Amino acid sequence: MLAVWIGLLLFACVCGCALILTAKVQRNIRASKHISMSAYGSYAQGQQDKHDLNLFGLAQQLRRRFGAAASFGLSFQSLGAIGALFLFAGPALEKGGPSVVSIGLPILGLFGMLVSASLAELSSAVPTAGGVYHWASALGTRRWGWYAGWTQLAGHLALMALMNGACAFIIDQLLSVWLNYSSSWLTTGMVLCLVTASQVAVNHFGTGRMGALLESGILLHAAVLVAVIGGVFIVFGRSVYSPELLYTFQNFSLEGHVSPWAFIAGVLLLQKLFVGMDGAAQAAEETGDPRIRVPWSIFLSSVYTLIGGFVLLMCLTLVFPAVVGTALFSSGNSLFAAAALDGWQGNSLIVLVIAAAIWGSGNSELLICSRALFGLARDRALPYSGSFSQVSRERQTPLAAIWMAALLSIVLFGAGRLADGGGEAVPSVLGFAILNLQIAYVIPIWIKLRLYNRHRLLEDAPWHLGSYSPFVNRTAMAWLLLSGGLSIFALGWRGAAGTGLLLLLALAMDRKYRKQHLEKLQSRLKRPRGEIIRIERKFHLH
């Protein structure tokens, strides 16, 4: 039992680090010059937020309709704990054995939390839609912002493709049983198009209710976690495995010790749980008091994903032999859904709820991708920027960007399947997503380290780590570089090849659009207040 207590102490230490960082930030916020106007009403807060946005030469075109819960829901659902566990829990265990969960996940969560804390500082300094693109542009140079923006957009499009692909697979499996047809990649592809179309419809026509939808997504994820854990314990009661086996580095079949590389590869498969936390930053121009709420959303989404994912995976791992082999999901690759079905005696309702939670993650990614497209197009960093930067006066949302993001995610999923030779498309798309987002995160963190936090924007940010910042930033950057390099070998070369092609495309586009991009950035920073007011009056926001 000594190994069990040591392992639980590791998890407790990671949670303790989260509490220490939280306390440090709270003290710094109270000591900062930032004064939230929320207590004086939404109008007063809206005027303060609009003023902060105008300082970056940007007009308030998007409606501020997200509160703290909706902002948190955007990052939390972007991390997609349910979808990540559905796709990667089984393969991670098969590669690295049970210790991937008990030892690997807390370590992975610690570094993911440090990365999220570093990104949260940046989001407090630059509260604009565009995320890492604007962070790198404001603190560094136009070129660094260009590559950060392109890789961030590509990474989130890949995450959307993964989530929607998982949702389509579940629905297609259920329909094949109910309607008695043979499921294939053709039918799954058709369902994928329908799933994506439904998300486009929600983002197109239901913009006024997006905040409530994001908030309900938090509750849905929590309900799924509780339902799966409860269902497993209702059926199996005590665990099949001894908890001690989780901390002895046994292989998947418990017939010997797992090799170090297999363990590392299994841990890296779970990295999706801590990639995408920057999603809330894309809605900074639609969130009230974004200098405080957005960074908390980025940081806390990683913390709660770690806690929920660790508890759930520990429960599933202890009963793993008993939950594989259901009618719909007959392999370890679908451990999460298999546990749900077995736990509730084959009741497919819980699987539909899982599909709904994953659909919510894909829907959040569509909002994130459309705002990333909008942020780049607004500064003429994309082809057809004039169309994608347009905001509907009626709905106050970038409709063309929404449709294009949906189309690109479907194309990306199809490209991933072709890259895998007609296979599952999951390894290539996952590798592509992780590498692109890690590149996007490294760029602004590296710029921040070069500045030693001696930049007016960083000094004025109310959400910051103070004396902890250098250590957190250096550790986060080292982890991103190390895990990114290892991911190339663990997840296959196709994702890395796709990332290389994207960088070549970004280089070619940079050569073509460099002049207009630079001119737009310079004109934006010098934009007179009168012009900003005229734009805001067009959207009835002044």
N, C-alpha and C positions, 0 to 999 in steps of 0.2 A: 504493500500500500504506500510505501515511501515515494515510489515513482508517481503515483496518482497525486499525492499532496504537492510534490514539487511541480508537476504539470499545472495543477490548479493555481499554485502560487504564481506561476508565469502569467497566467491569464489575469490574475488579480493585479499583478504589477503593471500590465498593459492598461487595465482600467484605471489604476492609480495615476499613471502618466496622463491619461485623458483628464482626470480631475485636477491635476496640478496645472496643466495648460489652461483649463477652463478658469480656474481661480486667478491665474496670472492675467489672462485677458480681461476678466471682469474688473480687476483693479485698474488696469490701463484704460479701459473705457471710462470708468468713473473719473480718472485723472485727466482725461483728454478735454479738448475744447469743444467737442461735439455736444450739441444740445438737441435731443430729439423733440420734435414739435407734435408728436402723436397725442400727447396729453391735451393739446389745445384744439384737437379736431383734425379730420382728414384734410380739410382745405388748407390749414396752416402747414401740415406736413407736406402736402402736395406742392405748395409754393416753395418750401425749402428744397425739396427734391428736384424741382424744375430749375431752381437757381444753381444747384450743384451740377446739373446736366449742362446748363448753358455755359458754365465755365470751361467746358471742353469743346465749345463751339457747336453744340448739338441742340436742336429744337426738340421739344417734347411732342412726339408724334404718336407714341403708343400710350394707351390708357393704363394708368396705374390702378390695377385691380387686385394685386396679390398682396396678402398679408404675410405674417411670419410663417404660419402653418403651410400656406400654399407654396412659399419659397422653399421651405424645407422639403415638402413633398416632391418638388421638381428634382432636387438633387438626390433624394432618397430613392425615388423611382428610377432615376437615371442609373444609379448603381445597380438596380434590378436584382435584389437578393433572391427573389423567387425564381426569376428566369435563370440567373447564374447557377443556382443550386439544381434546378431542373436539368440544365445542360451539362454541368461539369462536376457535380458531386460524385456520380458513379465513376467516370473516367479518372478523377483525381485519386479515388480510393484504389482503383485497379492498378494505377501506376505506383503510388507511393505508400499504400497500406494505411491502416487506421491512424498512424502517427501524423499523417498529413493534417488531420483535423485537430488532434489534441495538442500538437507541438507546432506544426507549420502555420496553422491559421492565426494563432495569437501573434506570432512573429510577423506574418504578413500584415495583420491588422495594425500592428505598431507602426510599421513604416508607412502604410497607407494613411494612417492618422497624421503622421508628421507631414506627409505631402499635402494633405488637405489643409493643415494649419498654415503651411507656407502659401498655398493658393488663396486661403481666406484673407491673409494680410493684403495680398494684391487686390482682391475684389473690394476691400474696404477703401483702398487708395484710389481706385478707378471704377466708380459705380456706373458703368455704361454697358449696354448690350454689345456683345462682341467678345467678351471673356478674354482669353489669353491674347487674342489679336490686339485689343486695345491696351492691355497691360504692357505688352512688349513694345507697342508703338509709342505709348506715352512715356515709358521709362527708358527705352532704348532708341532704336532707329526704325525707319520705315521698312527696311528689308527684313529685320528680325520679326517685326509684326506680320509681314506678308507670309513668311513661312510658318509662323506660329498659327496664324489664322487658317491657312490651307490644311495643315495637318490636324488641327482641332476639328474642323468641319468634317474631314474624311473619317476621323476616329469616331465621331458621334454618329455619322451615317452608318458605319459598320455596326455600332452598338444597336442602332435601330433595326438593322437587317437581322441581327441575331435574335433580338426579342420578338420581332414579328414572325421570324421563321419558327421559333419555339412555340409561339401561340398557334400558328397555322398547323404545325405538326400535331399538337394536342387535339385541336378541333377536327382535323382530318381523320385522326385515329378514332375518335368518338363517332363521327359520322359514318365511317366505314363499318363499324359494328352495328349502329342503329339502322343504316340503310342497306347493309349487306352488299357492299362493293369492295373491291380490292384497292387498298390505299397504295398510291405511288407518288413519285415526285411530281408528276403532272397534276394530280389532284391537290397535293400540298401546295404547289405553286399557284393554283387557282384560288385556294383558300387564302394564301398569302396576299394576293392582290385584293381580295375582298376585305381582309383585315386592315390593310393599309388604306383602302378607300374609306372605310368607316372612320378611321382616325383623321383623314383629310376632312371628312364631312364635319366632324366635331370641331376641329380647329378652324374650319371655314365659317360655319354657321353658329357654333356654340361658344364663341369667344367670351361672352359675358358670364358663362358658367365654368370657365376653365379653372378658376380659383377653387370653386367647390369640388370640382372633379379631382384636382390635385390633392386636396385635403382628404377626400374620401379614399384616395389611393393609399394613403398612410394606414388608415383603418383596415382596408382590405388586406394589405400585406401582413399586418399584425394578426388579423383573423386567420389567415392561411397558416401562419407559423404556429399559432395556438391549436388550430384544428388538426394539423398534421401530427404535432407532438401528442395531443390528446388522443387522436385515433390510434396511434401506434401503441400507446400505453394501455388503452382500453383492451386491445386484442392480446398484446404480448405480456403486459404486466412487467415482470422483471426482464432484464436484458438477457440476450443470448450470450454475448461476450462478457468476460470479466473486464471491469474498467482498467485493470492493470495492463491488459494487452494493448490498450491504446497508447501506452507510453513506453513500449519496448521495441519500437521500430521493426515490427513484424511486417512481412509482405502481405499481399492481398489474401492469399490462401492460408496464412498463418503457419506456413511450413518452414520458415526461416527468416532471416533478417533481410530487410530491403536494402538495396544498394544506395549509396549517397546520391547518385545522379537520378535514380528513379524517384527518390523522395523529393528532390528539388523540382523535378518535372511535375510531380503531382501537386506540389504547393503552387507552382506557377499557373497551373490550370485554374486554381481558385482566385487568381489575380483579378479576374473580372469583378469580383465583389468590391474592389477598391479602385476602380477606374470609372470615371464619369461623374465624380462628385462636383465638378465645376459647373454642372448644369444650371444651378440657380443663378450664376453670374450672367447667363444669356438673357435672363428676364429682369436684369437690374433696373431697366428703364420702365418696367411694369410693376415694380415692387415698392411699397412704401418704406421709407427710411432704409434704403439699400446699403448704406455704409455699415449698418449694424446687422440687419436681418440676413443679407446675402452671405456674409462670412460665417455667421453662426450656422446657416443652412449647410454650407460646404463642409464645415468641420464636424458638426453633430451628425450629419448623415453617415459619415464614415464610422463614427463611434457606435451608433445604434445598429448599423449593419454588422459590425464586428460582434456585438453582444448577441443579437438575434441569430446570426449565422452560426456562431460557435455553439450556442445551446441546441439549436436544431440539428446541426450536423453531429454533435456528440450523441444525441438521442438516436438518430438514424444509424449511426455507425455501430452502436451497441446491439442493434437488432438486424443488422444488414443481411445475414443469411436467410432470414425469414420473410423479407419483403421483396425479393427478386423472383420474378416468375409469374406475374399476373397476366391476365388475358390481353390487356392492352399494351402493357409495357413489360416485355419479357427479358430485358437485359439490364445490366448494371448502369448503362448509360442513362436510364430513366428511373434511377433510384428514388428520386423525390416523389414522382407521381405514383410509382409502385408502392411506396410506403403509404401514401394517401389512400389508394384503393384498398390495400390490405387492411389498413387501420380502420376503415369504415365498411369492411366486408363487401367490397366491390361496388359501393355506391359511387356512381360517376359524377354526382353533384359536386363533390369536393374537387374533382379534376376540372370541372367547369369553372369553379371559383379560382383555381390556380391559373387557368387560361385567362380569366378576367384580370387577375393581378398582373400577368405578363403583358396583356394588352395595354394596361395602364402605363407600364414601363415604356412600351413602344410609342404610346401616345405622347408621353413626356419627351421622349427623344425627338419626335417630330417637331414639337414646339421649340426645343433647343436647336435643332438643325436649321429650322426656318429662320430663327433669330441670328444664328451664325451666318447664314447666307445674307440676310438683310444687313448685318453689320459690315460685312466685307463689301457688298454691293454699294452701300451708302458712301463708301470711300473709293469706289470705282476700282476695286481689287478683283473683279470677276468679269468674265464676258457677259454681255447683256445686262450690265449693272443697272441701267435705267429701268428695266422691267422689275428686277428683283428688289430694288430699293423703294419701289412704290408701296405706299401704305393706303389701305382703303379708308376713305373718309367716314364711311358708315360704320365699319366694324373696327377701325383703328388697329389693323393687323396687316402684315405683309402677305397678302393672299398668293401672289405669284411665287414667293419664296416657299410657302407651304407646299404647293403642288410640286415644285421642282425637287424639294427635299424628299418627298414621298417617292417620286419617280427614281431618283438616284439611289435610294435605299434598295428598291427592288432590283435595279440593275446591278448593284453591288453584290446582292445575295446570289444572283444568277452567275456573276463573274466568279464568286467564290466556289460555287458548285462546279463550274467548268475547270477552275484551277485544281480542284480535288479529283478531277477525272470522273465527274458525275457522282461523286460521293456525297457526304453529308454537308459539305461547305462550311461546317463549323470551325475546324482548325484554322483554315486559311483566313476566314473573316475575323476570328478572334485574334490571331496573330497580327493581322492588319490593324485592327482597332487598338490593341494595346501599344504597339510600336508608335503609331501616329499620335496617340494621346500622350504617351511618355515624351516624345519629342516636343509636343506642344507645351507640356508642363515644364520641361527642362529650360526652354528658352527664357521665359520671364524670371524663373528662379535664378538662373545664371546671371541675368542682367541685374537682379536685385543684389546678388552677392558682390558683383563688381562695384555697385554703388555704395556698399556698406551701409545701406539704409539712409544715406545722406542725399536724399532727394525730397523736394518740397512735398510731392504727392505722398511719399511714404511717411514723412514726418507728420503730416496732417491726418493720416488714417487713424480713426479712433480704435479700430479692432487691430491690435498688434501684440506681438509676443515680448516686446521689450528686450531685456537682456538675454532671453532664451532664443531670440530670432536667429542669430548667426549659427548656433548649433543646429537648430531645426532645419534651416535652409540648406546647410552643408550636408546634413544627413539625408534630407529628402532628395537632393540632387544626386548624391552618391548612390542612393537606392534606385533611383530611376535609371541611371546609366547601367548599373549592374544587372538589375532585373530585366531591362530592355535587351541587353546583350544575351543573357541566358534564355530569354523567351524565343529568340531566333532559333536556338537549338531545340528547345522543349516543344515549341508549337509548330515547327516546320519552317522550311525556307520560303514557302509560297507567300506567306504574309509579309516577310521581309522583302521579297521581290516586288510585291504590290506597293509597298511603302517606297521602295526605290523608284518605281515608275511614277508614283505620285510626286515625288520630289523633282524628278526630271520635268514633269508637266508644270509644276509650280515655277521652276526655273524658266521654262519657255514662256509662260504667261507673264512672269516678272519682266522679261525682256520686252515683251510686247506692250504691256500696260504700265510700265514703270513711270513714264512721264505723267500720264493722266492721274495715276495714283498719288504721286508726289504733289502735283498741283492741287488735288482735292484736299489732301491733308493740310497743306499750307493755307489754303483758302478757308478751311473749316476752323483752324486755330485763330485766324484773323477775322472771322465773321463778325460784323457789327451787330450789336444787340437789336437794332431795329429790324434787321433781316430775320433774326430768330423769332421775334415777336410776330412778324407777318406770317411765318410758317405755322406757328402755334395757333394763330387765329383761324387759319384754314381748317384746323382740326378741332376748333372750339375748346382749346385747352388753356388759353391764356387767361 
